[in-house]
Amino acid sequence: MPRRSRKKARVELNVTDHRHCEVCGKVIPPGEKYCSPKCEEKAAKERQSMERLRKVWIAMIIIFIALMIVPYLFQMLGG
């Protein structure tokens, strides 16, 4: 029984060079990142929010490590 080749047909589309807005996904020219100032503001707020969250996580990790180490320091110092 011969095996059939499962080659998929290629379809060529005439799509002009473009990008998509990082916030809403609309089609924009290749040199742009955002489709409007509104989307740019949303992206900036999102970046600030993520940066704040990252700083909170780092602070929590530092506090956790300090709480793990401090009791051993007191014990070593004779406390």
N, C-alpha and C positions, 0 to 999 in steps of 0.2 A: 504494500500500500504506500504510494508516494506521499511524501510530506509536502504540504503546501506552504509556500512562503507567506509570512504574515507581515509583509511590508505595508506600512501605512502611506497613503498618498499624501504628498506634501501640497499644501495650499499656500500660494503666495498672495500676500495682501499688500496693497499699496498704502502703507501707513507712513505718514510724514514723521520726521524726527520730533519727538515730544517727551515730556515728563508728566508726572502727576503731582498735584499739590500734596504736600506731606500731611496736611490736616484733613482736607475734605475729599481728596482724590480726583478733583477736576483736572482736565487736560490743560497744560500750560506750556509755554515755549521752553526749549531746552535750557536756557540760562537762568530760569527763575526757580525759586524754591516754593513759593506760595502764590496762590491765585489772587489774593487781595490783602490789604492791610489788616482786615479783620482776622484772617487765618494766621497772619504773621503774629498778631497779638496773642491769639490763642496758643500758638506754639511757644511764644516767649513765657506765657503764664505756666504752661505745662513744664517747661524747662526749669523755671523757678521752683515749682512745686516738687519736681523730682530731686532737685538739688537740696531743698529743705529736708525731704524725706531721707536722702542719703546721709545728711549731717546728723539727723536724729538717730539713725541706725548706728552710725559710727560712735556717737555719744553713748548709746545703750551698750554697745560692745565694750567700750572702755570702762564704763561703770561696772559691768558684769565682771570683767577681768580684775578690776580693782577690788571688788567685793570678794573675789576668790583669793586674792593675794594678801590682803590686809590682815586677816586672821593669822596667817602663817608668819607674817612679819612680827605681830605682837607676841606670838608664841616664841619666836626666836630671840626676841629682845627681852624675854623674861616677864612678860606681862600677864 
